[in-house]
């Protein structure tokens, strides 16, 4: 349930046709790629685009003209899956007009539902899990020959470390770098360990090289991605994390060390990361963040519940007290650090008193942002096997509304606290409401809008905030 699971619905940008050595245009097949779910899914789509473009495909923004349509899917919640199913019906109409067009499902839904898409629903031609993207050219060939193509084998080694992602739908300023894959945290509500496999960390040399490449291409901010970045550990030599001795772990590269190495690539490169896990986040990471100005002072730290019994039922590996200890450490080591979280309301057996514990935690921590969800039972999870989803939807909804009300107050307080201060902002593009205004974020990840003047996307500017809404700051560029 990590990685700030807002639904993302993105299509790739069009690219020029390939040319041969005589600069003659080569007719290529066109692909349309759409992503749903978390940032990791979007990052995976960039890997898919890299593989297919190396195999002669160009991209299109119009799925009706595509030779192949891929949907990179999310299985975290049922509404995400339903959205994808509806989209597949749209693509089915394309196939009716162009029988040679192929439709494929990638990612977590592909891994979870496997052959159901091919055999029962007959909505797609290709089903590919998160660890099988290298096999796409072969699977496409099988589908073109009239066979149903599927590969959902999970890997204990695949990290795609040698591939250079094609930056999709990018603003040319910010980019993702995947530092690890899979998850070993068996949270009882979560399907990720079953859809993405065991945790494995990527070679730090390849991560640093990717960051350097992005700097050379003009990018100014990277987000290091992992289901649990704090458990990143790379030892080299093909050794698995779970087989390392304590001495080998001391010699391996941990997340704090990786974070510092990426920060040292360039002082002009901002570093963000997602997602942290409360049971694994140590003071060493916080000290590295405090040490480097270009590591953003913002941490997404999912709590899920404010009650220790519910946290144990969720198999989160920490108590309320431990979590608040981590919050205290953040506030001590990184003053004014922005903090956001995830909360699930109405988890199995949650009582009214336990819900009140979550409300009191919200009041105590005062998060800058929060992503709030009603519990949604997912197939194959421990919670589905072990617990009854016994909190009525009406109660879940009411409890969520109470959480939302408190968090709105907290967000407004945090945003208002920035008024009258000067913030360093990286310009990411135009604001949603006016091309005369730019938008960017400060180190705490708060959106700030301001008149564009003579600056351009990718510039760092100092903005004096003069007013705000509940979640957005408004200001003007100043010289200091």
Beta strands, then each sheet from edge to edge (+ up, - down):
strand 1: 10-11
strand 2: 29-35
strand 3: 57-59
strand 4: 68-73
strand 5: 102-107
strand 6: 126-128
strand 7: 149-151
strand 8: 174-178
strand 9: 180-181
strand 10: 200-201
strand 11: 221-225
strand 12: 233-234
strand 13: 253-254
strand 14: 270-274
strand 15: 298-300
strand 16: 338-345
strand 17: 369-374
strand 18: 422-430
strand 19: 437-441
strand 20: 447-451
strand 21: 460-468
strand 22: 472-478
sheet 1: 1+ 2- 3-
sheet 2: 1+ 2- 4- 5- 6- 7-
sheet 3: 8+ 11+ 14+
sheet 4: 9+ 10-
sheet 5: 12+ 13-
sheet 6: 15+ 16+ 17+
sheet 7: 18+ 19- 20+ 22+ 21- 18+
end
